């Protein structure tokens, strides 16, 4: 039963699952049972989502406003919302939403100081409009999971439920509907894959971009980029602006398919990386080199970062999907400041992100048994875990791009999709769901399955190629070493001839 409530404090949403509320705003609360410190409801603007339970009071009919459990101050959230950093030091209380504190804290962690003001002075990320009406599966589209934002870098400051639970909010009237995860912080939900599987993602009238998956000798694989290219990362140079007040390092990027090089700072790489995470939910995006607040102008650090950026760029240009991304092409080719801002805003307003990105796939017509796909995913999961353990033993002589750490979440997306298929089939067998509805869930699960298998195959191809290049380089260096040893021995032998 819906309840009336009133906001005690301002709260600003930070992802698609939350909604903003303002002090003294009238709210509709769907249930007074909080989920790890969060309530689900609707604000006065008709937006549906989550907001902190301690930021609102429930107004009961015929009674004075309740200042009980849900009316504690933001500074006393207890176990509901953690405002402690990793060092265990208490953070300031949240009066205008956690985002204010987080953005303040972020200024101490930002690489290249705070010089994020060149080329674009403000954030241009635009909130996607909340869709109305019913989805293709008969559900009201829940904006908690669509279009599915990538995990926030500040997610550690948010309540994190420990268990995956089925949505008990579904009414008896919707008893034939496959249950939703009540854990709205699960990557299966945040990525938008749950909404896609359940048919809650509206079809676009026109999809400008498509990515094809084809059957290869090892199974599904990404269709190769018809215009392959490479890109070098060279000449890190210290530059200044504002008459030397601010300093930064720029890198010269020279793509083989463009006529001239471009110069990019680390913050530009960081912007691109976040766009990639936001859009490509089922693709493993390599991690960027870590930021560093001190010593960032030292020669050793600059050289180490350049080597990591070279590896990062090599993976990006070799990936059949990532290399074709319009935002990546803009990053590599744009020379004009004005054009950069326009392309940057266009990438940030991209609608084909999260769950909608799954609509861009063109999959093969070949039938694949879902049990076989699940077995293959489990095999890859075990392989990636073993390889991750093995890589730790090489950490003193080699570095890994972070691809392995991405796969547990990506595999979790597929496992969640399998669970929805099994649940829908069970409900269909019990007569609680129409067979065509269950077939729709199975069909959409195939899309996710093909995409994951294509990404798994690409990972194996790159792994084999990387090991090949590593061993070839190692053997060449060994040959040169022993040639020098032989030359030195011959030189020593000739010395005895003169005695």
PyMOL commands that set and color helices and strands:
alter all, ss='L'
color gray80, all
select helices_A, chain A and resi 53-55+69-71+74-76+98-109+155-157+172-174+187-190+193-197+266-279+299-318+322-324+326-333+337-348+354-360+370-393+403-429+435-497
alter helices_A, ss='H'
color red, helices_A
select strands_A, chain A and resi 3-7+26-29+38-42+48-52+56-59+211-216+219-222+231-241+246-255+262-265+361-362
alter strands_A, ss='S'
color yellow, strands_A
deselect
rebuild
show_as cartoon
